[in-house]
Amino acid sequence: MKSTIVIGHKNPDTDSICSAICYADLKHRLTGEEYLPCRAGEINNETRFVLDQFGVEAPLLIETLEPKISDVQFREVEGISPRISLQRAWEHMRDNNIRTLPVVTKRGKIKGVLTLGKEARFYLEDQDPRALSKAATPYLNIAQTLRGEIIVGDEDAKFTKGKIVVAAYCPSSDEDSVAEGDLVITGSSIELQKHAIESGAGCIIICTGAKVTPAVRKRAGETGCTVIVSPMDVYTCAKLITHALPVSHIMRREGIISFNTDEAVADVKATVSKLRIRYFPVLDGNNCYVGMMSQRNLLDIDRQKVILVDHNEKGQAIDGVMNAQVIEVIDHHRIDSVETVNPIYFRAQPLGCTATIITTMYHENHIEIEPVIAGLLCSAILSDTLMFRSPTCTPADESAARELAGIAGIDIKKHAMAMFNAGSKLGRKTPDEIFHIDSKRFNTASASVIVSQVTSVSEKELKKVRRKLLPYMESLLPSSGADMLFAMLTNIIDQSTELLFVGQNAKSVVKSAFDVEPQSDSVFLEGVVSRKKQVIAPLIAAIDEL
């Protein structure tokens, strides 16, 4: 069974990352099952500082939850060697109830495909008495197919010359004679056996389990004639012998369509819907065969179980979330548009940080909070509440942070300032990196907007960011899929924000939202530090009034 993924929003902040790690820990300790903390974007400097401070690895980066072929319930049917007989291939198909088999090399590479239809067509249509020699059929295949035993000769040798002859009587003319290299099926007649050997037969098959005389053995050895004894009668041996052909003789070699386990199901469906093929080989990351998949298997997908933390909006969620099975949401934002098939556990509280909710859940379930977990949860609260300065901060957030700081053994003020200083190192970052450090998309009935927030303890640094961020936002707008872009340049120490904006109607929206007369591309907002409570709500209200 796959681990359940616990993941925050795109462009994750410290709360998103730390809450994913800590809630995965809580769920594992409550259930004993595996919960995997993941992230939907790169980690910013502040969060990196926090993880390094407490010796915690970054969660696994996942770019999409779109189902892949690895999520499909394909069959792990063993591949077959190109050397084995058609008889053994048929038995493999019968035992596994499958109509198509991959033919693979010793290293697992696809060499061809054998279908039941192809095998049946060969049996019905083939009339070539030289088919076995043309296919260089191993004598071992022949012996196994006829349930016989090689009495004289090398089992690794192959039948490469001549035709199949059924010798029921001694020939009366040269036209009936056995030619050099032929394979002769005969009975217990010593006379016929000797005649075949003296005529240069490459192999004789003695049916009905007849004993082979020492003289026949000796002469066969001298002439290089392979002798096989089968318990079957002459008719049955003649009927079944072409089943000894190696599958390489009739397998399809060209135009084989296979899929890798990391390919998206949606792309594969688009391909197979145009084909009249029922089964397809599945390959792993090394292009080695791992199983067979049918078109019907594509309808039976093992949907990834997911828990969303610190968000519930589709626009902020990892790509492909609608194809996953969302089973829980833990959040402190407004309720929006992630839809689920079944009822789920949904916990949203009007607090300053998701980590505060998770701290409460540890207490509710009487699970002890270990120092490392406490350090992560405390860091998340300090980050989201800007060390209790944000208007979103509640007494519950501050109380939880102080309790957690005691468990983790950290000084709140020193730790918070170290975090903020780490996150303020923006000088070497590109405008694209800065804008997407912490950006979120919000959709309304009439527009789509992206709001980025850049925080710093240095006004000088924020002014440098402003100079390169505005031109970047202008260039990004056409390809962003948004109607307007906003960037909050938040000074943590002064508790103020300069809001940059681009896009049609953006200036009017800002004027209406904050009741100010903005400049051509920005407005200064004293006392504004919270995107969730002080910026998003008035912006959306103003947009809806347009």
SESEKOL-254268 format. One record per residue (C-alpha): x, y, z. Coordinates in steps of 0.05 Angstrom, whole numbers, padded with zeros to 5 digits, always signed. Layout:
N
XYZ
...
REM end
This chain:
546
+00000+00000+00000
+00025+00069-00017
+00041+00120+00036
-00010+00175+00045
+00020+00242+00023
+00016+00302+00069
+00029+00366+00029
+00022+00441+00031
+00010+00492-00024
+00052+00512-00083
+00109+00560-00068
+00110+00534+00003
+00125+00578+00063
+00151+00555+00131
+00081+00538+00157
+00066+00496+00096
+00130+00456+00102
+00132+00448+00177
+00058+00431+00182
+00066+00376+00130
+00125+00345+00169
+00091+00350+00236
+00022+00326+00215
+00053+00266+00180
+00088+00251+00246
+00023+00257+00285
-00017+00213+00237
+00037+00159+00238
+00039+00158+00314
-00037+00154+00318
-00047+00099+00265
+00020+00064+00255
+00011+00074+00180
+00060+00110+00134
+00048+00184+00120
+00098+00218+00075
+00110+00293+00082
+00119+00326+00014
+00125+00395-00016
+00097+00426-00080
+00155+00474-00093
+00224+00498-00075
+00241+00515-00002
+00255+00588+00013
+00315+00612+00054
+00275+00621+00118
+00247+00550+00116
+00316+00523+00099
+00344+00557+00161
+00290+00525+00204
+00301+00455+00177
+00376+00461+00185
+00368+00488+00255
+00331+00426+00277
+00367+00376+00233
+00307+00357+00191
+00310+00337+00118
+00267+00375+00068
+00203+00338+00048
+00201+00302-00018
+00188+00348-00077
+00128+00327-00119
+00110+00367-00180
+00043+00333-00197
-00007+00283-00172
-00030+00265-00242
-00035+00189-00240
+00021+00151-00275
+00024+00081-00303
+00056+00060-00237
-00012+00076-00205
-00047+00028-00253
-00063-00044-00231
-00024-00077-00288
-00006-00151-00286
+00064-00172-00267
+00065-00230-00316
+00135-00260-00326
+00166-00249-00395
+00189-00307-00438
+00255-00322-00472
+00258-00320-00548
+00287-00391-00545
+00229-00426-00511
+00179-00466-00552
+00111-00445-00575
+00084-00501-00533
+00114-00472-00469
+00091-00403-00489
+00020-00428-00497
+00023-00461-00429
+00047-00395-00399
-00011-00359-00431
-00061-00411-00407
-00034-00412-00336
-00035-00336-00330
-00100-00327-00370
-00068-00276-00416
-00069-00270-00492
-00004-00230-00503
+00066-00245-00478
+00128-00202-00481
+00191-00236-00506
+00250-00210-00466
+00325-00217-00463
+00363-00242-00402
+00370-00169-00381
+00296-00156-00385
+00295-00116-00450
+00236-00125-00497
+00255-00165-00558
+00186-00180-00586
+00113-00195-00571
+00076-00261-00580
+00000-00261-00584
-00047-00319-00579
-00077-00299-00646
-00009-00301-00679
+00005-00370-00650
-00063-00397-00671
-00055-00370-00742
+00012-00404-00748
-00016-00471-00728
-00074-00465-00777
-00036-00437-00836
+00034-00465-00833
+00048-00521-00884
+00123-00514-00889
+00159-00580-00872
+00223-00540-00864
+00196-00490-00813
+00234-00522-00755
+00301-00519-00790
+00289-00448-00815
+00276-00427-00743
+00339-00464-00719
+00297-00501-00668
+00337-00528-00608
+00332-00604-00601
+00316-00591-00527
+00252-00555-00549
+00233-00615-00591
+00245-00664-00535
+00206-00623-00485
+00147-00612-00533
+00142-00687-00547
+00154-00704-00473
+00214-00743-00495
+00287-00752-00479
+00350-00740-00519
+00386-00808-00521
+00441-00790-00570
+00466-00720-00584
+00477-00651-00553
+00414-00620-00522
+00442-00550-00537
+00448-00566-00612
+00396-00541-00662
+00359-00570-00721
+00382-00525-00777
+00378-00566-00842
+00326-00608-00876
+00252-00622-00871
+00205-00664-00827
+00193-00734-00853
+00144-00785-00824
+00174-00854-00839
+00121-00907-00832
+00150-00954-00883
+00215-00965-00922
+00217-00921-00984
+00206-00953-01052
+00236-00897-01093
+00287-00842-01088
+00231-00790-01083
+00209-00821-01016
+00280-00823-00989
+00305-00786-00929
+00351-00729-00948
+00413-00707-00911
+00397-00667-00849
+00323-00686-00846
+00285-00698-00782
+00252-00766-00785
+00192-00787-00742
+00188-00863-00739
+00165-00920-00696
+00198-00981-00666
+00222-01010-00733
+00297-01018-00727
+00301-01023-00803
+00269-00954-00812
+00314-00925-00758
+00377-00951-00791
+00353-00928-00860
+00342-00857-00834
+00411-00855-00801
+00446-00883-00862
+00409-00833-00906
+00442-00776-00867
+00384-00755-00822
+00401-00700-00774
+00352-00727-00722
+00306-00786-00713
+00248-00787-00665
+00230-00857-00641
+00157-00858-00618
+00116-00901-00570
+00175-00904-00522
+00209-00959-00562
+00277-00980-00537
+00338-00960-00578
+00386-01016-00593
+00460-01007-00578
+00475-01013-00653
+00428-00956-00670
+00458-00913-00614
+00528-00927-00638
+00514-00912-00711
+00475-00849-00694
+00534-00825-00653
+00582-00839-00710
+00541-00800-00761
+00522-00743-00715
+00449-00760-00716
+00409-00737-00654
+00362-00790-00626
+00301-00771-00586
+00253-00822-00555
+00181-00800-00542
+00125-00838-00507
+00075-00809-00557
+00052-00846-00620
+00074-00826-00690
+00010-00787-00705
+00014-00745-00642
+00088-00731-00651
+00075-00708-00722
+00018-00665-00699
+00055-00631-00642
+00125-00624-00668
+00116-00554-00698
+00098-00532-00627
+00172-00539-00613
+00188-00477-00656
+00222-00422-00615
+00176-00362-00604
+00228-00318-00639
+00205-00349-00705
+00135-00319-00703
+00137-00263-00652
+00124-00192-00674
+00189-00152-00673
+00170-00085-00703
+00122-00031-00681
+00118-00055-00609
+00081-00003-00566
+00102-00002-00493
+00095+00048-00436
+00139+00068-00378
+00115+00068-00307
+00128+00143-00301
+00084+00162-00360
+00020+00200-00346
-00043+00159-00350
-00078+00215-00388
-00025+00214-00443
-00027+00138-00447
-00103+00138-00453
-00099+00187-00511
-00051+00140-00546
-00085+00073-00535
-00154+00099-00552
-00132+00102-00624
-00105+00031-00626
-00136-00037-00634
-00087-00071-00587
-00110-00102-00522
-00046-00110-00483
+00017-00068-00476
+00084-00082-00442
+00101-00038-00383
+00174-00017-00373
+00210+00011-00312
+00258+00070-00308
+00313+00027-00340
+00267+00007-00398
+00263-00064-00371
+00199-00103-00374
+00157-00106-00310
+00087-00127-00331
+00029-00125-00380
-00026-00073-00382
-00093-00075-00417
-00137-00016-00437
-00185-00038-00383
-00130-00031-00331
-00128+00044-00346
-00197+00050-00316
-00173+00017-00251
-00126+00069-00221
-00099+00067-00151
-00112+00140-00133
-00060+00171-00088
-00087+00188-00018
-00071+00260+00001
-00077+00304+00061
-00075+00379+00047
-00046+00426+00099
-00045+00502+00101
-00091+00509+00040
-00155+00483+00010
-00159+00522-00056
-00151+00485-00121
-00110+00543-00150
-00058+00536-00095
-00057+00460-00093
-00007+00415-00127
-00023+00400-00200
-00067+00339-00209
-00098+00343-00140
-00167+00331-00171
-00143+00262-00194
-00120+00244-00124
-00161+00221-00065
-00162+00278-00016
-00178+00248+00052
-00164+00307+00099
-00155+00382+00099
-00122+00420+00157
-00123+00495+00144
-00132+00565+00172
-00153+00601+00108
-00220+00616+00075
-00257+00556+00046
-00254+00550-00029
-00256+00499-00085
-00221+00432-00074
-00275+00381-00089
-00276+00310-00062
-00314+00248-00082
-00326+00223-00011
-00337+00258+00055
-00270+00277+00088
-00242+00303+00153
-00239+00378+00144
-00212+00422+00199
-00208+00497+00188
-00200+00546+00245
-00192+00622+00245
-00122+00621+00273
-00057+00653+00252
-00023+00589+00231
-00038+00517+00211
+00016+00494+00260
-00027+00520+00318
-00083+00473+00297
-00035+00415+00293
-00007+00431+00361
-00078+00428+00388
-00089+00361+00355
-00026+00332+00389
-00057+00354+00456
-00127+00327+00438
-00098+00259+00423
-00051+00259+00484
+00010+00252+00440
+00074+00280+00469
+00107+00333+00426
+00181+00318+00417
+00231+00375+00418
+00246+00374+00343
+00172+00373+00325
+00161+00429+00376
+00216+00470+00343
+00184+00463+00274
+00114+00480+00299
+00139+00540+00337
+00179+00565+00277
+00117+00560+00233
+00075+00601+00281
+00129+00655+00288
+00135+00658+00212
+00061+00663+00197
+00046+00713+00253
+00110+00753+00242
+00128+00740+00314
+00058+00757+00338
+00056+00824+00300
+00006+00801+00247
-00068+00818+00258
-00082+00745+00243
-00046+00725+00307
-00093+00701+00362
-00080+00687+00435
-00081+00613+00418
-00024+00623+00368
+00019+00660+00418
+00004+00611+00475
+00021+00551+00431
+00086+00583+00406
+00110+00598+00477
+00094+00528+00500
+00130+00498+00440
+00191+00543+00449
+00198+00515+00520
+00196+00444+00494
+00246+00459+00438
+00291+00500+00483
+00293+00562+00439
+00290+00637+00453
+00231+00663+00414
+00258+00732+00397
+00328+00708+00378
+00301+00649+00337
+00250+00692+00301
+00300+00746+00282
+00349+00693+00257
+00293+00664+00214
+00273+00731+00186
+00345+00750+00171
+00355+00685+00134
+00293+00697+00094
+00314+00769+00078
+00375+00748+00037
+00345+00767-00030
+00404+00802-00064
+00427+00743-00106
+00358+00719-00125
+00327+00732-00193
+00261+00770-00198
+00227+00704-00217
+00254+00670-00154
+00234+00729-00110
+00163+00734-00137
+00151+00660-00128
+00182+00653-00059
+00112+00658-00030
+00060+00671-00083
-00012+00647-00083
-00066+00647-00136
-00137+00667-00119
-00197+00659-00164
-00261+00697-00161
-00323+00694-00204
-00296+00748-00250
-00220+00746-00245
-00158+00707-00227
-00103+00742-00187
-00035+00723-00160
-00011+00755-00095
+00062+00747-00076
+00091+00768-00009
+00164+00785+00003
+00184+00798+00075
+00248+00830+00101
+00276+00865+00162
+00312+00914+00116
+00278+00973+00082
+00340+00982+00039
+00334+00911+00013
+00260+00919-00002
+00275+00981-00044
+00326+00942-00085
+00274+00887-00095
+00222+00937-00118
+00266+00964-00174
+00273+00895-00208
+00206+00864-00188
+00159+00913-00223
+00189+00903-00293
+00188+00828-00282
+00114+00830-00262
+00097+00867-00326
+00133+00815-00368
+00102+00757-00328
+00030+00779-00333
+00014+00755-00405
+00038+00684-00391
+00014+00679-00319
-00058+00662-00334
-00079+00716-00284
-00115+00782-00296
-00075+00820-00244
-00010+00809-00206
+00005+00838-00137
+00068+00837-00095
+00070+00854-00021
+00138+00882+00001
+00130+00874+00076
+00176+00906+00127
+00172+00862+00188
+00204+00913+00235
+00162+00973+00213
+00100+00930+00204
+00083+00961+00136
+00075+00939+00064
+00085+00970-00004
+00036+00936-00051
+00059+00932-00124
+00008+00917-00177
+00002+00906-00253
-00056+00888-00297
-00119+00919-00326
-00163+00949-00272
-00110+00934-00219
-00104+01008-00199
-00179+01015-00192
-00183+00952-00151
-00129+00976-00103
-00162+01045-00096
-00229+01013-00080
-00199+00959-00034
-00157+01005+00010
-00192+01072+00000
-00128+01106-00021
-00103+01141-00084
-00046+01096-00109
+00012+01116-00152
+00017+01088-00222
+00041+01020-00198
+00043+01017-00122
+00012+01039-00056
+00041+01044+00014
-00001+01010+00068
+00017+01027+00140
+00004+00971+00190
-00010+00920+00136
+00030+00855+00142
-00021+00799+00133
-00038+00776+00063
-00095+00732+00086
-00131+00781+00131
-00110+00850+00107
-00100+00843+00032
-00136+00784+00001
-00204+00798+00031
-00209+00872+00009
-00179+00857-00059
-00230+00802-00074
-00287+00845-00049
-00264+00902-00095
-00256+00856-00155
-00326+00828-00145
-00354+00900-00146
-00323+00916-00214
REM end
